[in-house]
Amino acid sequence: MVDNDVRSLARGRPALLFATLMSGLMSQGFTFTAFVAALPQMARDLGSHGAFIAQMTMALAALGLMLGSLVSGWILERAGTRVALIVSTVIFGLAGGGGLVFREPSLLLASRFAVGLASACMVTTCLWGIGAEYEGSRRARALGVASALANLVSLGGTLLGGALAALGGWPLAFVQFPLFGAAACLLASVSLRQVRPGSRAPSIEGAQLILRLLPFYLLAALLFAVMFMASTQFAFLLQLDGFGSPSTRSLFIGAMTLVAALTAFCYGPLQQRLSATGAFLLGLIAMGLGLATLSFGERLAYAAIGAILMGLYVGIIGPYVYHSVTERTAEAARGRAIGLLNAFCFLGGSLNPPVFQTLARLIGLHKVFLTAALLMALLALATALRARRQSAAAGSMPTA
């Protein structure tokens, strides 16, 4: 039965619903981190093409997330919140557990693609739920907490996956998927009402929505392409600067992740104090300074300062882009808008390695970081000028 008139999505306690809605972005981070520490073991055990297969487990999940994001809004509108989330958590757990039993490459990679599809539906359903359930500063705070928990789960999944792989081999790391899926499914079953988004607000033409939000989607793709420097290029830069030990590099990456989580937790109060544009500007400035600092070279202090500043950017930009889209769209169209946003974000992330690695071969990795820093500076300047014009226009408007 579909309940389209309820004011709240909660079936019972609001706290349980809040916990349920956190699971979407958590699943997205978990998709790539639960067994990342075991990739070298996978490569050794999967035969002569093991390294390629191990890398493709990440690529197929990313492809599933990107394609799933394009259709997740449509799925949410037709299946409804409760059905969409419960089914996607079940698929996430079962497909994710495929690594426990599959050794044949096609089956293993197919299961990873299914994990990406399921996670995309979880993300869209949960972010739509946050947008529908909360308003104003509460919505911004909930999105910040969701992003923070996603960072913490990514860090925890990496550490636990490494420990499990050391204990029982790389397949054991995949046991995290069915455990996470079962917990998310249980929460969704007891806390979430069945609501179809399209019937709770006036409809809007999909083509008009895409056209109106396309500039922001392109901006989000750029922001995430730069954000992925923290996960794809940073470790190589640390190695280039003389930090050859994986454990040493992990300290910097872990510190960046922790700062990102703490910053995301504070996004709600931060945007309330500075405005969403002010928080966005702060993130751009932090990333510009962080990338510029890292481009200077080989000192421990540079690496530490750069990691902290990049963490600030990651912690702000994630909640900012989702908050911006939820604020700009009507409830009926929000599911598709969020799905498209996620697709553009992963498009930007997937473009990072080929674009920035090609630049690194041409001008060197340090200059790539400096180039990205200049790009962030230009965006920050454009954002500041736009905010000033908007403030001046608002100040010149006649008052009643």
N, C-alpha and C positions, 0 to 999 in steps of 0.2 A: 504494500500500500504506500502511496506517495502522499506526503504531507507538505503541501505548498503554502500553507498559511501560518506556519509557526513563526514566532519571532526569533527563536533560538534554534540552532541545530542540535542542541544537547538533548539526549534522551534522559539523562540523569544528572549527575553532578557536573557542573561546569568545569571543574578541575580535570575531570577525566576527558572531557571534550578537548580542553586545551592540550593535554598530553597527546591525544590522538592527532591533533592538527600539527604537532611538532614532528611527526614521523615522516612527512613528505620529504623535506629538505635533508633530514637525517639519512633517509634511504639513498638519496642522490650522492652524498659524500661517501657513504658506506659501500656503494657499488664499486668504487675504485680503490678503496683502501683496505678492505677486509683481508686481502691476500697479497697485497703489493710487495710485502717483505719476502714472500715466498716465490716471487717470479724467477729468481735464479735457479731454485730447486726445480720448478716446473720445467724450465728450459732444459735442464740436464736429463729429466726423466721422460720427456716426450719425444725422444728420438732425434734424428738428424736435423729436423726442422723445428726442434723444440723452442729455440729462442724466438723464431718468428711466430709460432703458435702462442707462446706466452704473451708476446706483445699484442697479438691480435685479440686476446681475451679482453684487453682494455679498449682496443679500437672498436670491437663489435658492440661492447656495452655502450660506448659513446654514440655509435651510430644508432643503436636502439633508442637511446635517450633522445637524440635529435629527431628521429622520425616519429617516435612516440609522442613527443611534445607537440608535433604538428596536428595529431589526431586526438590528443587527450581531451581537449575542450569539447570536441564533438562527442566523444565517448561519455564524458561527464554529463552532458546535456541529455543524452538518451538513456543512460543507465541510472543516473541519480547518484547522489553523494554516497549513500550507504553501500549500494551494490558495487559502485566503481571502486571504492576504497577497499572493501573486503576482498573482492575478486583480485585486485591488483596486489594486495599484500600476500594472498595465497600464492599467486604466480611468482611473486618476488622470492618467497621462501623456498618454493619447490624448485624453481629454475636455478636459484642461487645455490641450492644444495647439489646441483648437478656436478659440481667440481668434486664432490665426495665420491662419486661413482663413475663418471665418464672419463675414459682415456682416449676414445676415438675422437680425433680433432674436430670433425664436423659436428658431432653431438655436443662437445664441450663449448664450441664457439656459438652454436645455436642457443644453448642455454644462456650464454652471456648476453646475446642479443635480446632474449626474452626478459632477462633481468633489467636491461635498459628500458625496454618498453613499459614494464610494470612500474619501475621507478618514476618514469615520466608521468604516468597516470596518478601515482601517489602524490607527486609534487603538485600537479595542477589541482587535484581534488582538495588537498590540504590548504594550499594557498588561496583557492577560491573560498574555502570554509573560513579562513582567517579574515578575508575581506568581507564576507557576509556576516560574521559573528561579532566583529569588533569595528569600532569607528574611531576616527581621530587619533589621538595620542595612544589609545589602547591598541589600535591596529598597528601603528608603527612599533610599539613596544613588543607586540606579539611576533612581528616579522623579525625584529632584532633578536629576540630570544630563539626563534627558529633557526636563524643563520648561525647564532652562537653555538647552539647544540649540534648543528651540522658539523661545525669545525671540531668540536670536542669529540663527537662520535668518530669523525675521520681519524683523529689522533689516536683515540682509544682502539679503534679497529685495526689500525696499523700495528700498534704495540701488541695487542692480543693475537693478531694473525701471525706475527713473527714468533711469539711464544708457542702458539699451537703448532706451527710448522716445525719448530725445533723439537717439540715434544713427540709428534706423531707423523711428521712428513707434511708436505704442502697440501694434500687433500683435506687434512684436518682443519686448516684455516677456513675452509668453506662451510664449516658447521655453523659459523656465525649467521649465515643467511637464513636458514630455517628458524633459528632461534629468534632473530630479529623479526622475521615475517610473522611468526606465531604470536609474538608479543603485540605487534601492531594490529594484527587481525583481531585479537581478543579485545584490545582497546576500542577498535572501531565497532565491534559487535555490540558492546555494552554502552557506548557513549554517543553514537552518531545517528541522527534521524535520516530518513530517506527523503531527500528533496531534489527536484530537478531544477537546475538553475534557470532555464529559459522561461519558466512560468512564474518567477517571483519578481520580475521587473519588466518594463516595456522592452520590446526587442529592438535590435539595431542591425542594420545591414552589415554583414561580415566584410564586404569589400570596402565600405566606408570606414569601418573600424581599422582595417589594415592600413588604408591610405593615411588616416589621421595619425596613427601611431608609428608609421614606418620610419620617420626620422629618429624617433626615440629608440626603436628596435636597432637601427644601424649604429646609434651611439652605444647601446648596450653591447653589441657585438665587439665594438672597438674597446670598450672598457674591459670586457672579459678577455679579449686577446692580450691586453697588457697585464691583466690580473694573473693569467696563466704563466707569466714570466716567473712568478713566485714558486710555481710547482714544476715547471719544465726547464727553465734556464738558470735558476738560482743555484742549484746544486752543481751545475757545470762551472759556473763562475767561481764558486767556492773552491772547487778542485783546481781551477786555473790559478787561483790566488794562493795556493799552497796548503789548503785544508784538505789533505789527502785521505784522512781517516773518515770512513762512513759514520762512525759514532760522533765525531766532531761536527760533521755537516748536519747530522740529525739534531744536534743541539740548537743550531741556528734555525733550522726549519721548524722544529718543535716550538721554539720561542716565538717565531712568526705566527704559527697557528694559534698559540695561546693568546697572543695579543689580539689577533683577529677575533677570537671568541669573546674576549673581554670587551672589545670595542663594539661588537654586534649586540652584546647584552645591553650596552649603554645607548644604542641607536635611538630608542624611543625618547628618552630625556634629552639627548643631544639634538635631535631634529626639532624638538619642542622649544629648545632654548635658542638654537641658531637658525631655525627653519630648515626644510628639506634641502633647499638650494645651498644654504650655509653649510650644512653637513656634507653635502656633495663637494663643495669647494674645498672644505678641509681635507677630504679624502684625496682629491686631486693634488693638492699642495703636498700632502704627506708622501704620496707615491712619487711625485716629481723629485722631492728632496731625497727620498730613499734610493731611487734609481741613480740619481746623480752621485750620491755618496758611495754606492757600490761601484760606480764606474771609476772611482779614483784609484782603486788598487788593493793592495795586499795586506792591510792592517786589520787586526782583530777588531778594533773599535769601529772601523768602517763597516765590516760585516755585521756587527751587532746592531749598530744604528740603522743600517739599511733594512735588516730583518724586522726591527720594531716598526719602522715607518711603513714598510710594505704591509705589515699586519694591520695597521690602522686603515689603510686603503681597502684591504680585503674585507675587514669588519664593517666598513661603511657602505661600500658599493653594492654588496649583495642585497642587504635590506633596502637600500635606496631604490634600486631598479624595480624590485617587486612592489615596494610601497608606491612608487610613482605610477605604475600601471594600474594598481588597484584603485588609486585615487582618481584616475582619468577615465575609468570605464564604468558603465552601468553594470549592475549585478548580473543581469541576464547574459551579457556579452563577456563577462570577466573571465570565465573559464577558457574560452578560445584565446582571449588576449594574453592570459598568463602562459598558455601552452605555446603560443607563437613567440613570446618573450624568451622562454626557456630554450626554444629551438635556435633563436638568434644568438643567445648567450653561448650555447655549445658550438654554434658555427664559429663564433669568434675564438673560443678556446681551441677548436680543432685547427684553426688557421695559424695558431701561434708557432708550432714547431716548424712547418715548412717555411713560413715567412721569416721568422727570426733566426733560424739556423742558416738560411741562405744569406741573410745580412751578415751574420757572424763570420761566414766564410769570406765575405767580401771586405768587411771593415774591421773585424775582430769583435769579440763578445763584449769587451768593456765599452766600446763605442756604440754597440747596440743598446746597452743600458743607458748611455748618455743620450742617444737619439730618442729613446722612449721617454726619458726625463724631459726633454725639450717638448715632446708632444703633450705630455701632461701639463707642462707650464703654459702652452698655448691654450689648451682646454680650460685651464684654471682662469687664465686672463679673459677668455671669451665668456665664461660663466660669470665672472665678477662684473664685466661690462654689461651683460644682459640683466643681471640682478639690479645693477645701479639704474639702468634705463627703466626697468619695471617699477622700481621704488620711486623714481622721479615722476613717472607717469601717474602712479597712484597718488603721490603727493599733490599733483596739479589738478586732480579731479575735484569738481565743486562738491561741497558737502551740503546735505539737506538742511 
